[in-house]
Amino acid sequence: MQKKDLASKRLEFSSRLTMALARVGIDASPSVVARRFNARAGEESITRYGARKWLFGEALPSQARLEILAQWLCVTPQWLRFGQGDIDDAGQIIPDAPVIDRTLLQDLLELQAPSQRLVRDLVSLLVPSS
């Protein structure tokens, strides 16, 4: 692959990544992306510099990291990497809910049990009783 083609593919990926982040209300900042990605990534964690390279079209993620990104951002890996297919991932927890709600639920499910209870208690305080 020629350098120009690779550079173009990296920039196109960067654009789709930024769009997917905006869709779920996440700031396209290297620090935010690295922190939120690493909360899900396990051994596939990245540095802020790595996130910056994705956001500025300087690098493409590995397939394993691409899969984590796609699941986190509620998009298909094919769309995120190549721009092919539908943006939405039909296999999400609540497929009919807005993407921001699906992301919130995914984040809630990743919390430890005590933190989940704290969030439930907070929501119960905020929701008016019937």
Secondary structure, DSSP 8 states (H G I E B T S, - for coil): --HHHHHHHHHHHHHHHHHHHHHTT----HHHHHHHHHHHHGGG---HHHHHHHHTTS----HHHHHHHHHHHTB-HHHHHH--S-SB-TTSSSTTS-HHHHHHHHHHHHS-HHHHHHHHHHHHHHS---
